[in-house]
Amino acid sequence: MEKRRVVITGMGTVNPVGNSVSESWAAAKAGKCGIGPITRYDTSNMRVKLAGEVRGLDVDGLLGRRESKKMDRFTQLALIAAEECMADAGLNREAEDLDRCGVIFSSGIGGFETVGQAYRRGEERGYDAVSPFMIPMIISNMAAGRIAIQYGFRGMSSCVVTACAGGTNAVGDAFRHIRDGYAQVMLCGGAEAAVTPLAMGGFTAMKALCERTDPLRASIPFDAERSGFVMGEGAGALLLEELDHALERGAKIYAEVAGYGANCDAHHITAPAPGGTGGAACIAQALADAGIAPTAVEYINTHGTSTPLNDESETAAIRSVFGAHADKLMVSSTKSMTGHLLGAAGAVEAIFTALALKEGFVPPTIGYQVPDPACDLDIVPNEGRQADIKIALSNSLGFGGHNAAVVLKRWD
């Protein structure tokens, strides 16, 4: 069966460095840190004081107060990112076969804020008194469902729940769905809103989060003094289209999605496989799927979480796949600026990767001060770099051993 080509024609995001694609990309190019003191709840009795919050967003104004109060924050962020994406793509739905338009939108945790609120209300008033909207607010697939309802997309609508790999899985699964002929258009991405006392407490208890109070020394991927990731919140949305469909309607094209890899370490619930073997196999799978030699890749937007195990194992995975070419790669982690957006991370990072290709600019890994011999790659430290790149990779690795990688090509 002939495989069809797939391109990105629309993008939208809200995240700790910006409430639109243009604002976020300008901040990423400038190396702006979106991490700061938590304002969404009182942290006085909690060890973690910092997060990457979405700030200055008029949710009620954008969605309407009546509707927004029926949604958890992760769904609100998803719908706002999706609206920017759809407006950016300029898709005329009246001219589309909506049975061939679908949604794949990830969330790693779903409506965690609503879970906490419902528990408190249940304890105070009895559990039969919780909101009738509680269940549809907390389930992780509701962002995908709400997006499909909003735009009338009657094709496949699904939610990938693969922890921190979910956003990349959503992009990759949507790519395959179009490439193999099941759809013409897919709106894909991820959303997360886990800056809540319960979620943060859980990640703190498992010693995953950084407990520093200096925002510039908190999310520091590949730095020898890294001590855990910084939680972020936000959403990223991308519209993927079959190439001929996009060209026929005169759509602008950001980049081509060329390949996708997805596998599992099958090793441990949180720790990566020793030597990054699972991540390496996933990268190799994505490159083979794209028909691209490792030496053709010029930039990788890494998972780069700022945890001791992740950054070392991801470096090992890259060296395993790319060999001597690893020394010529530019490798950066935009989580140094946004923090870790869990199920939304891969979607936002796919946006940054597409723009890096389109504009010929590689965003930096900020906050880098102390080199780590185990992370000996060109991480584009502290300042972004003009670079005429044609092929790039975006990696994501999730709890449970989930790995995902997408290959993007510059559109000429």
Buried (B, 14 or more C-beta within 10 A) or exposed (E): EEEBBBBBBBBBBBBBBBBBBBBBBEBBBBBBBBBBEBEBBEBEEBEBBBBBBBEEBEBEEBBEEEEBBBBBBBBBBBBBBBBBBBEBBEBEEEEBEBEBBBBBBBBBBBBBBBBBBBEEBBEEEEEEEBBEBBEBBBBBBBBBBBBBEBBEBBBBBBBBBBBBBBBBBBBBBBBBBBBEEEBBBBBBBBBBBBBBBBBBBBBBEEEBBBBBEEBEBBBBBBBBEBBBBBBBBBBBBBBBBBBEBBEEBEBBBBBBBBBBBBBBBEBEEBBBBEBBBBBBBBBBBBBEBBEBEBEBBBBBBBBBBBBBBBBBBBBBBBBBBBEEBBEEBBBBBBBBBBBBBBBBBBBBBBBBBBBBBBBBBBBBBBBBEEEBEEBEBBBBBEEBBEBEBBBBBBBBBBBBBBBBBBBBBBBE
